Amino acid sequence: MIELVDPVPLHLEQAARLPGVAVRAGDARALPAEDGAYDVKLLLGPLYHL
């Protein structure tokens, strides 16, 4: 299962159509999970500003 946390409604809408993807509105600065809850976290948005 893949869980997408994204602040952009269009991204959530598109990803929700894919099998095996759960979506949630949110922000990488405040992820709604305990430490160690996931195997991998990708934070790509901040790279746009470098």
C-alpha positions in Angstrom: 0.0 0.0 0.0 1.2 3.5 -0.8 0.0 6.5 1.1 0.3 9.9 -0.5 0.2 13.0 1.7 0.0 16.1 -0.5 -1.4 19.6 -0.1 -2.5 19.8 -3.8 -6.1 18.6 -4.3 -5.5 17.8 -8.0 -2.6 15.5 -7.0 -4.8 13.7 -4.5 -7.6 13.3 -7.0 -5.3 11.8 -9.6 -3.5 9.5 -7.2 -6.7 8.2 -5.7 -7.6 6.7 -9.1 -4.5 4.4 -8.9 -4.9 0.9 -7.4 -3.1 0.5 -4.1 -2.8 4.2 -3.3 -4.4 5.9 -0.3 -4.5 9.7 -0.3 -4.6 12.2 2.5 -4.4 16.0 2.4 -1.5 17.2 4.4 2.0 18.8 4.5 5.4 17.2 4.9 6.2 19.6 7.7 3.6 17.8 9.9 3.2 14.2 8.8 0.4 12.4 10.5 2.4 9.4 11.7 4.6 8.1 14.5 8.3 7.8 14.0 9.1 4.5 12.3 5.6 4.0 11.0 6.8 3.9 7.3 9.6 2.1 5.5 10.2 5.1 3.1 9.2 8.8 3.1 9.9 10.9 0.0 9.9 14.7 0.4 10.2 16.1 -3.1 8.4 19.5 -2.8 11.3 21.3 -1.0 13.6 20.4 -3.9 11.7 22.8 -6.2 13.0 25.8 -4.1 16.8 24.9 -4.3 
